[in-house]
Amino acid sequence: MSCIDNINIKRVPRHVAIIMDGNGRWAKQRGTNRIFGHEHGVEAVRNSIKAAAHIGVEYLTLYAFSTENWSRPKYEVDALMRLLVNVVKNETDELKANNVQLKIIGDRQSLPKKVCREVDKMVEKLSANTGLTVLIALSYSSHWEIINAVKSIAYDVKKGKIEPEDISRELFDSYLATAEIPNPELMIRTSGETRLSNFLLWQLAYAELYFTQKLWPDFCEEDFYQAICNYQSRERRFGKTSEQLEKTNLK
Ligand code: FPP
């Protein structure tokens, strides 16, 4: 029996975020180089998009490259950038046919021009779609994002566009790369590591965290459904007590 049979379709998270980890270890286990692992990671990206769209997730954020990843060996960084451009070129038609939209979050200024050009083309080609939105976090880190937001708020205060008293959680949200996108209710990390690694630190404040031993290239649709089932088995209290929640549910 598949886990999908146990999913309550009415309680599917609107937004799922994934730290795709373990490509390097997957490759090492096979005696090959790390790039081979990243290449196989693309299949797991396809699986996750398919599974998310199938059960009606609205937003899927994938951590593809962190600002810290720039310090990896040059051959790996170059290969990852090439891989991204190829994926973007090869997958556009399939994503278009499946009504998937695309958004890129991250520090564009540090990305090679060719990567920006290709991803922009893909975003444009998918812009009329109305289904699942895939956010690719590319040259992204929460520290970069939060500092950027703070700078923009400071400039707007200086220009008189906003007053310091206007600064609220909602206003801060609107200065982030994920403005207008609901916060993820579920964050999945593969490969057994249990860190957030500078990923959506503000947005994950109340997310359920799900860690699996599976290495990213092995992550399949069933694994995605398993994470959703696990999420649905949790009690989300948002600081309240179980008794308070029971009362609200009875109303
Ligand atoms: C982390 O594994 C993975 C990455 C830094 C790259 C993720 C990229 C892909 C899956 C390629 C395609 C992505 C998209 C969105 C098209 P790691 O290298 O840190 O693995 P390790 O911890 O085992 O060394």
Boltz pocket constraint, residues with backbone or C-beta under 6 A from the ligand:
constraints:
  - pocket:
      binder: B
      contacts: [[A, 20], [A, 21], [A, 22], [A, 23], [A, 24], [A, 25], [A, 26], [A, 34], [A, 37], [A, 38], [A, 39], [A, 41], [A, 42], [A, 45], [A, 62], [A, 63], [A, 64], [A, 65], [A, 66], [A, 69], [A, 83], [A, 84], [A, 87], [A, 136], [A, 191], [A, 216]]
      max_distance: 6.0
